[in-house]
C-alpha cells in the first residue's frame, strides 16, 4: 500500500487500484497480475496541478489523473446546509458522512476574509454501506471509494448522496443528521434514522419541484428466454453488451434477447412522504419518510435518455455516440405537469413534454424561484427566463481564464439573483441585466473572483475587480457565509471575499436591496463614476446612476435620452 500527500489531503491506495486508475496506460505497459512484482520508487505531485500524480515504478512511469472517471478520489465533497436551526457543512470522506459547523470569520482582524474555512465540531453522523463488490473482497485489495455528489432537496429536508461510480443513491433526512450531531453518544435506536431511501443501478438522479419528488434514470433491462420451456413464460434478467448513449453494458450470454418494452432506459419518479411522529415513538426507530413509487414518464426523442437535471420541471438529456467517429449528438427535453391535472397530482402519468428541445447540456441549474435557468455547454452559459408560459433567452456569456487548461464550467449556482460558476481552476460570477423592462436587452457582466492566474495591477482608484490568486482544484459553489462566497475544493472549503465595491453593489442590487447598495456608492472614487453609471444602468438603476456626482453632462444626457428620462440635472442631483 502507498500514500501520497497533495496539499493537505492524503491519498492511500493499493497497487491494484493504481493499475485500474492508470487504465494500464504507462510507458512500460502493466502486464503483471501480482501486485508484489511491481516496485514503487517515487511519488511526485505538484501543488499547481493536484489532479495529476506521477509515479516511478520498476516497469515504467505511471501518470494518474485524479478525475471523476478515475479510481482515486479528489478529496471530500462539501455541501452547505441551511436547515432551520442548522447551519453547517456536510463532508464525505470515503464512506463516512460528517457534519461540522462553520467557524465565524473575524472581520476585525481580517477585513477581507479570503482563505480556507475550518469547520468546528466535526461529528460523524452517517456511515454509508460499501458496495457488495468491495465489502466481499479483502481490505488490502479494495480501492478507495469515489466520493458522491451531494444533492440537497429544494425543501432543505433531505440530502441525496449519489455515488455515480457505483450507480447508487442514498437519501438522508437532514434533521436526523443534525440530531445525531447534537447528541453523538445517544442510543441510535431512539428517534428517526437518517437514511430514508436508497437504491442501486441508477444512472442519474434529480429533484423535481419543491414537494420532495425525485426522478431516477435506470438502464435498459434485457431478458433471457428459457428455451427448455414450451410456453417460454419464464425468463431471467441478465447483462449484455449494449451501448446506450455513452453507457456500455456487459454481455454474459449469447442467447440474450431484448424485451421491446424494456429496451430503452426508463425514468421513474418517487415522492418522499413524511412519517407520523407517533409511529416513530411506537416502533422505537424508524425512517422520517418513506418513498412512494409514482410511475414512469413517457419520454420523447429518438435517442435514449442518459442524464437527468432537476428543477421546477424535469429535464431529460438524450445523447448518442457514433462508434466509428466517436462524435456525439443529443438533445434535452423538459417535462412538466399537464394543464388539465391538479397541482397536487405528482403521478408520472401527469407529466408530459413541454417547451422547446434544447442542445444536450453539461449542466442545467435553476434559481430558487424557478424563474431563471442557466444552461451550460462547455464554457458557454445561456441564461433563460421562464415566465407566463414563455421560455425566453436573456443572453449568453463565455467563462474561463487563461490559467484554465480545460475552461469547461464544472459548477454553477444561482444565489439571490447572481449566477456563480467555477471552472477547473477559477471562480467567476455573472450579474444579470434589467429583468423588469422588456424594452432593453439583458446585458450581463461577469467577473473573476478567484483564479490560479496572477491578477493585473490596476490604477489606485480603479473600479475593476481584482481576483484572489489561490490554488483551486475543481471548486464547487456552496453559498454565502458572513458576506463571503463559500466554495468547496479538493483541499477544503474556501471563503472568497465579496467586499470590493462593484461586487457588493452588484450582489445587493440582484437581491433587491437597492437602498443598501447605494451606501456603497461612496466607496467608489468620483473618477470611476462613469464606469459605475454604466454598470448601474445595465442593472436598471438609471436614476441612481444619474445622481452620481462624478458624471459629465454628456453622459447624463446620453443616459436620459436612451432610457427616455428627463435630463434636467438639477432634478436628479441631491440637494
C-alpha positions in Angstrom: 0.0 0.0 0.0 1.2 3.5 -0.8 0.4 7.0 0.4 0.8 10.4 -1.4 0.3 13.9 0.0 -1.3 16.6 -2.1 -1.7 19.9 -0.3 -3.5 19.0 2.9 -5.1 15.7 1.7 -3.6 12.2 1.9 -4.5 9.6 -0.7 -4.0 6.0 0.3 -4.4 3.2 -2.2 -3.3 -0.2 -3.2 -1.2 -1.2 -6.3 -4.2 -2.9 -7.6 -6.3 0.2 -7.5 -3.4 2.1 -9.0 -3.3 -0.2 -12.0 -7.1 0.2 -12.5 -6.9 4.0 -12.2 -4.0 4.2 -14.7 -6.0 2.0 -17.0 -2.8 0.1 -17.9 -1.6 3.2 -19.9 2.0 3.6 -18.9 5.4 3.5 -20.7 6.2 0.0 -19.6 2.6 -1.2 -20.1 1.4 -3.0 -17.0 1.1 -6.7 -17.7 1.9 -8.1 -14.2 -1.1 -9.7 -12.4 0.5 -9.9 -9.0 1.0 -6.6 -7.0 4.2 -7.8 -5.4 6.0 -7.9 -8.8 5.8 -4.1 -9.1 8.2 -1.8 -7.2 7.3 1.7 -6.5 10.3 4.0 -6.3 8.9 7.6 -6.0 5.6 9.5 -6.0 5.5 13.2 -7.1 2.7 15.8 -7.2 2.6 19.5 -7.9 0.5 21.9 -5.8 -0.4 23.7 -9.0 -1.8 20.5 -10.6 -3.1 18.4 -7.7 -5.1 16.3 -10.1 -2.0 14.7 -11.6 0.2 12.2 -9.7 3.5 10.9 -11.3 4.8 7.5 -10.1 8.1 6.0 -10.9 7.9 2.2 -10.8 10.1 -0.7 -11.7 8.3 -1.2 -15.0 7.8 2.4 -16.1 6.3 5.8 -15.4 2.7 6.0 -14.3 0.6 9.1 -14.7 -2.6 9.0 -12.7 -5.3 11.6 -13.4 -7.5 12.0 -10.4 -10.6 13.0 -12.3 -14.2 11.9 -11.8 -13.6 8.9 -14.0 -10.6 7.5 -12.2 -10.4 5.1 -9.3 -8.9 7.6 -6.8 -10.8 10.4 -5.0 -10.3 14.1 -5.4 -11.0 14.8 -1.8 -14.1 15.2 0.3 -17.1 16.8 -1.4 -18.8 19.5 0.6 -22.3 20.8 0.7 -23.5 23.9 2.7 -26.5 23.0 4.8 -29.1 25.6 5.9 -31.9 23.7 7.5 -33.9 25.8 10.1 -31.6 26.0 13.1 -28.8 24.1 11.5 -26.1 25.9 9.6 -23.1 23.8 8.8 -21.1 21.8 6.2 -21.6 18.2 5.2 -18.5 16.4 4.1 -18.0 12.9 2.8 -14.7 11.0 3.3 -14.7 7.5 1.9 -17.9 6.0 3.4 -18.2 8.4 6.4 -20.5 11.5 6.4 -19.6 14.3 8.7 -21.4 17.4 9.8 -19.4 20.4 11.1 -20.4 23.9 11.9 -18.8 26.8 10.0 -16.4 28.8 12.1 -17.2 32.6 12.3 -14.9 34.9 10.3 -13.2 37.6 12.4 -13.6 40.7 10.2 -11.9 42.9 12.8 -8.5 41.3 12.2 -9.1 40.4 8.5 -11.3 42.9 6.7 -11.2 40.9 3.5 -11.7 37.3 4.7 -10.4 35.1 1.9 -8.9 31.7 2.6 -9.7 28.3 3.9 -12.6 27.9 6.3 -12.0 25.4 9.2 -15.1 23.7 10.3 -15.7 23.2 14.0 -17.3 20.4 16.0 -16.9 17.8 13.2 -19.2 14.8 14.0 -19.7 11.5 12.3 -23.4 11.4 11.5 -23.8 8.6 9.0 -21.8 5.6 7.6 -22.7 4.7 4.1 -22.7 0.9 3.4 -20.0 0.0 0.9 -21.0 -1.7 -2.4 -21.1 -5.5 -2.4 -18.1 -5.9 -4.7 -15.9 -4.0 -2.2 -17.4 -5.5 1.0 -16.8 -9.1 -0.2 -13.1 -8.6 -1.0 -10.2 -8.1 1.2 -9.4 -4.7 2.6 -5.9 -4.9 1.2 -7.0 -5.0 -2.4 -10.0 -2.7 -2.3 -9.6 0.8 -3.9 -10.6 4.0 -2.2 -14.3 4.8 -2.6 -15.0 7.6 -5.1 -16.9 10.5 -3.3 -20.5 11.1 -4.2 -22.4 14.1 -5.5 -24.3 15.9 -2.7 -27.7 17.0 -4.0 -29.9 18.8 -1.4 -33.6 18.8 -1.9 -35.3 22.2 -2.7 -37.2 21.9 0.6 -34.0 21.5 2.6 -35.4 18.5 4.4 -33.3 15.8 2.6 -29.9 15.3 1.1 -29.1 12.8 -1.7 -25.7 11.1 -1.8 -25.4 10.0 -5.5 -22.4 7.6 -6.0 -22.0 7.9 -9.7 -19.2 5.3 -10.0 -21.4 2.7 -8.1 -24.7 3.8 -9.7 -26.1 4.0 -6.2 -28.2 6.7 -4.4 -28.9 7.3 -0.7 -31.4 9.9 0.7 -30.7 11.2 4.2 -33.0 13.2 6.5 -31.3 16.4 7.4 -33.0 16.9 10.8 -32.0 13.4 11.8 -28.4 14.1 10.9 -28.4 17.3 13.0 -29.9 15.4 15.9 -27.0 12.9 15.7 -24.5 15.8 15.6 -26.1 17.3 18.7 -26.1 14.1 20.7 -23.5 11.8 19.1 -23.4 9.4 22.1 -27.2 8.8 22.3 -28.8 5.5 21.7 -29.0 5.0 17.9 -32.3 3.1 18.3 -34.2 6.1 19.6 -35.7 8.6 17.1 -35.5 8.7 13.3 -32.7 7.0 11.4 -31.0 9.3 8.8 -31.5 7.1 5.8 -35.0 7.2 4.3 -34.4 5.6 0.8 -31.6 4.0 -1.2 -31.2 2.1 -4.5 -28.7 0.7 -6.9 -28.3 0.6 -10.7 -29.3 4.2 -11.1 -27.6 6.2 -13.9 -28.8 9.6 -12.8 -30.8 11.4 -10.0 -32.7 14.7 -9.9 -35.0 16.5 -7.6 -38.2 17.8 -9.3 -40.3 20.7 -7.9 -40.4 21.6 -4.2 -42.5 18.7 -2.8 -39.7 16.2 -2.3 -40.3 14.5 -5.6 -37.3 12.9 -7.3 -36.6 11.1 -10.6 -34.3 8.2 -11.3 -32.8 7.1 -14.6 -32.4 3.3 -14.9 -30.6 1.4 -17.7 -32.4 -1.0 -20.1 -33.4 -4.4 -18.8 -32.6 -7.4 -21.0 -34.4 -10.7 -20.9 -33.2 -14.3 -21.5 -35.9 -16.7 -22.6 -36.0 -20.2 -21.2 -35.7 -22.4 -24.3 -36.5 -25.6 -22.3 -39.9 -24.3 -21.5 -42.5 -24.8 -24.3 -44.6 -21.9 -23.1 -41.4 -19.7 -22.7 -43.2 -17.8 -19.9 -40.2 -18.0 -17.6 -37.3 -15.5 -18.0 -34.4 -14.2 -16.0 -32.7 -10.8 -16.2 -29.1 -10.8 -17.4 -26.5 -8.3 -18.5 -25.4 -7.8 -22.1 -23.0 -5.7 -24.1 -25.2 -2.9 -25.4 -24.3 0.8 -25.8 -27.0 3.3 -24.8 -25.8 6.8 -25.3 -22.3 6.7 -23.9 -23.1 4.0 -21.4 -21.9 0.4 -22.1 -23.3 -2.7 -20.5 -21.6 -6.1 -20.4 -22.9 -9.2 -22.1 -22.8 -12.6 -20.4 -24.8 -14.9 -22.7 -25.1 -15.0 -26.5 -28.8 -16.2 -26.2 -29.9 -12.8 -24.7 -32.8 -11.2 -26.4 -34.2 -7.7 -26.0 -37.5 -7.1 -24.3 -39.1 -4.4 -26.6 -40.9 -3.0 -23.6 -37.7 -2.6 -21.6 -35.1 -1.9 -24.2 -34.8 1.8 -23.6 -33.7 3.3 -20.3 -36.6 4.3 -18.1 -37.2 7.4 -15.9 -39.1 6.6 -12.7 -40.5 9.1 -10.2 -40.9 8.8 -6.5 -42.1 11.0 -3.7 -41.0 11.1 0.0 -43.9 11.1 2.4 -43.3 12.0 6.0 -43.9 9.5 8.8 -46.1 10.4 11.8 -44.0 11.1 14.9 -46.3 8.7 17.0 -45.3 5.8 14.7 -41.6 6.6 15.4 -42.2 6.6 19.1 -44.2 3.4 18.9 -41.6 1.4 16.9 -38.5 3.0 18.6 -36.6 3.6 15.4 -38.0 4.4 12.0 -37.1 6.5 9.0 -38.5 10.0 8.9 -40.1 9.4 5.5 -40.9 6.6 3.1 -40.6 6.7 -0.7 -43.7 6.1 -2.8 -43.5 5.0 -6.4 -45.3 7.4 -8.8 -44.7 5.6 -12.1 -42.5 6.0 -15.2 -42.5 9.0 -17.5 -43.3 8.6 -21.2 -40.3 10.1 -23.0 -39.8 11.7 -26.4 -36.9 11.9 -28.7 -35.1 9.4 -30.9 -32.1 9.0 -28.6 -32.2 7.1 -25.3 -32.0 9.2 -22.1 -28.6 9.4 -20.5 -28.8 12.2 -17.8 -31.4 14.0 -15.6 -31.4 17.6 -14.5 -33.6 18.8 -11.6 -35.6 22.0 -11.0 -39.2 23.2 -11.1 -39.6 20.9 -14.1 -37.6 17.8 -15.0 -35.1 18.0 -17.8 -34.0 14.7 -19.5 -30.9 14.7 -21.7 -30.7 12.2 -24.6 -27.3 11.5 -26.1 -26.0 9.2 -28.8 -22.4 8.5 -29.7 -21.2 7.2 -33.1 -18.9 4.2 -32.7 -16.9 4.9 -35.8 -16.3 8.7 -35.5 -16.9 9.0 -31.7 -19.0 12.1 -32.4 -21.9 12.7 -30.1 -25.3 14.1 -30.8 -28.0 14.8 -28.4 -30.9 16.9 -27.2 -32.6 17.8 -23.9 -36.4 18.0 -23.2 -38.4 19.5 -20.4 -41.2 17.6 -18.7 -43.9 19.2 -16.5 -47.5 18.7 -15.4 -50.2 18.8 -17.9 -52.6 21.8 -17.7 -55.6 19.6 -17.2 -54.3 18.0 -14.0 -54.3 19.4 -10.5 -51.2 20.9 -9.0 -51.1 18.3 -6.3 -51.1 15.4 -8.8 -47.5 14.1 -8.7 -48.0 10.9 -10.7 -45.6 10.3 -13.6 -48.6 9.9 -15.9 -49.5 13.6 -15.3 -46.1 14.7 -16.8 -45.7 15.5 -20.4 -43.1 17.1 -22.6 -43.2 20.9 -22.6 -41.3 23.7 -24.2 -38.7 23.6 -26.9 -36.0 21.0 -27.4 -32.5 22.2 -26.4 -29.0 21.1 -27.2 -27.6 18.5 -24.8 -26.2 20.5 -21.8 -23.3 19.8 -19.5 -25.1 21.5 -16.6 -28.6 22.9 -16.1 -29.4 24.9 -12.9 -32.4 27.0 -11.8 -32.7 29.8 -9.3 -34.8 29.3 -6.1 -37.9 30.9 -7.6 -37.9 28.7 -10.6 -37.7 31.7 -13.0 -34.1 31.9 -14.2 -32.4 28.9 -15.8 -28.8 28.6 -16.8 -27.8 26.0 -19.4 -24.0 25.3 -19.7 -22.3 23.9 -22.7 -18.6 23.7 -22.3 -17.5 27.2 -21.3 -20.6 28.9 -22.7 -23.6 29.8 -20.5 -27.0 30.6 -21.8 -29.5 32.1 -19.3 -33.2 31.8 -19.9 -36.3 33.2 -18.1 -39.4 31.2 -17.6 -42.4 33.5 -17.1 -46.1 33.2 -18.0 -45.5 30.1 -20.1 -42.7 31.6 -22.1 -39.1 30.4 -22.1 -37.0 33.4 -23.3 -33.3 33.7 -23.9 -31.8 36.6 -21.9 -28.2 36.3 -23.0 -25.1 34.3 -23.2 -21.6 34.6 -21.7 -18.3 32.8 -22.1 -16.4 32.0 -18.9 -12.9 30.7 -18.1 -9.5 32.2 -17.6 -6.0 31.9 -19.2 -4.9 29.6 -16.4 -7.6 27.0 -17.2 -6.3 24.0 -19.1 -9.9 23.0 -19.7 -12.2 26.1 -19.4 -15.3 23.9 -19.1 -17.7 25.1 -16.4 -17.9 22.4 -13.8 -20.2 24.0 -11.2 -22.9 26.7 -11.4 -25.4 28.0 -8.8 -27.9 30.9 -8.5 -27.6 32.8 -5.2 -30.0 35.7 -4.7 -30.1 36.5 -8.4 -26.4 36.2 -9.1 -25.0 33.2 -11.1 -21.8 31.9 -9.6 -19.8 29.5 -11.8 -16.5 27.6 -11.5 -14.1 26.1 -13.9 -11.3 23.7 -13.1 -9.1 26.5 -11.5 -11.2 29.6 -11.3 -14.4 31.0 -9.8 -16.5 33.7 -11.6 -19.8 35.5 -11.1 -22.3 36.7 -13.6 -24.5 39.7 -12.9 -27.7 39.8 -14.9 -29.1 42.9 -16.5 -32.5 44.6 -16.0 -35.1 41.8 -15.9 -38.1 44.1 -15.4 -38.0 46.2 -18.5 -38.6 44.1 -21.7 -37.7 47.0 -24.0 -34.0 46.7 -23.4 -31.7 43.7 -23.7 -30.5 41.9 -20.6 -26.8 42.9 -20.6 -24.6 40.7 -18.4 -21.3 41.4 -16.7 -19.0 38.6 -15.5 -16.0 39.0 -13.1 -13.4 36.6 -11.9 -13.4 36.2 -8.1 -10.5 33.7 -7.7 -8.0 32.0 -10.0 -4.6 30.5 -10.2 -3.5 33.2 -12.6 -1.7 36.3 -11.4 -4.1 39.3 -11.1 -3.3 42.5 -13.0 -2.4 45.7 -11.1 -4.9 48.5 -12.0 -4.7 52.2 -11.1 -5.2 53.1 -7.4 -8.8 54.3 -7.9 -9.8 51.7 -10.4 -13.2 50.1 -10.1 -12.0 46.9 -11.8 -12.4 43.7 -9.7 -9.1 42.2 -8.6 -9.4 38.5 -8.1 -7.8 36.4 -5.4 -4.9 34.4 -6.5 -5.0 30.9 -4.9 -4.6 27.3 -5.8 -8.1 25.9 -6.6 -8.8 22.4 -7.6 -12.2 21.9 -9.1 -14.1 24.4 -6.9 -17.8 23.9 -6.3 -20.1 26.7 -5.3 -21.8 26.3 -1.9 -23.4 29.6 -0.8 -22.9 32.9 1.2 -21.4 33.0 4.7 -20.8 36.3 6.5 -20.6 38.3 3.3 -18.3 35.8 1.6 -18.8 33.2 -1.0 -18.0 29.6 0.2 -16.6 27.2 -2.4 -15.6 23.6 -1.9 -12.3 22.4 -3.4 -10.1 19.3 -3.2 -8.2 20.9 -0.3 -11.2 22.0 1.7 -13.7 24.9 1.9 -12.6 28.4 0.9 -14.2 31.8 1.6 -13.9 34.3 -1.2 -14.3 37.9 -0.3 -17.0 39.9 -1.9 -16.1 43.2 -0.2 -14.9 45.0 -3.4 -17.4 47.8 -4.2 -18.5 46.6 -7.6 -19.1 43.1 -6.3 -21.0 44.3 -3.2 -23.2 46.7 -5.3 -24.0 44.0 -7.9 -24.9 41.4 -5.3 -27.1 43.8 -3.3 -29.0 45.0 -6.4 -29.6 41.4 -7.6 -31.1 40.6 -4.2 -33.4 43.6 -4.4 -31.6 45.8 -1.8 -31.3 49.0 -3.7 -31.1 51.3 -0.7 -28.3 49.2 0.8 -26.4 49.2 -2.5 -26.5 53.0 -2.7 -24.5 53.2 0.5 -21.6 51.6 -1.3 -21.5 54.4 -3.9 -19.4 56.4 -1.5 -16.7 53.8 -1.7 -16.2 54.5 -5.4 -13.9 57.3 -6.3 -15.6 60.1 -8.4 -13.1 59.4 -11.2 -14.8 56.0 -11.6 -18.4 57.2 -11.6 -18.6 56.9 -15.4 -17.8 53.2 -15.1 -20.2 52.8 -12.2 -23.0 54.6 -14.0 -22.8 52.2 -17.0 -22.8 49.2 -14.6 -25.9 50.6 -12.7 -27.8 51.4 -15.9 -27.4 47.8 -17.1 -29.0 46.7 -13.8 -32.0 49.0 -14.3 -30.8 51.6 -11.8 -30.6 54.5 -14.2 -31.9 57.2 -11.8 -29.3 56.2 -9.2 -26.6 56.4 -11.9 -27.6 59.9 -13.0 -27.3 61.1 -9.4 -23.5 60.3 -9.3 -21.6 63.5 -8.8 -18.7 62.4 -10.9 -20.7 62.1 -14.2 -20.2 64.5 -17.0 -23.1 66.4 -18.5 -22.7 64.5 -21.8 -23.0 61.1 -20.0 -26.2 62.3 -18.2 -27.8 63.5 -21.4 -26.9 60.2 -23.2 -28.4 58.1 -20.4 -31.6 60.1 -20.2 -32.2 60.1 -23.9 -31.5 56.4 -24.2 -33.8 55.5 -21.3 -36.5 58.2 -22.0 -35.9 60.2 -18.9 -36.0 64.0 -18.2 -32.3 65.1 -18.5 -32.6 68.0 -16.1 -29.5 67.5 -13.9 -31.0 69.7 -11.1 -33.9 67.3 -10.8 -31.7 64.2 -10.2 -28.9 65.8 -8.2 -29.4 65.6 -4.5 -29.8 69.0 -2.8 
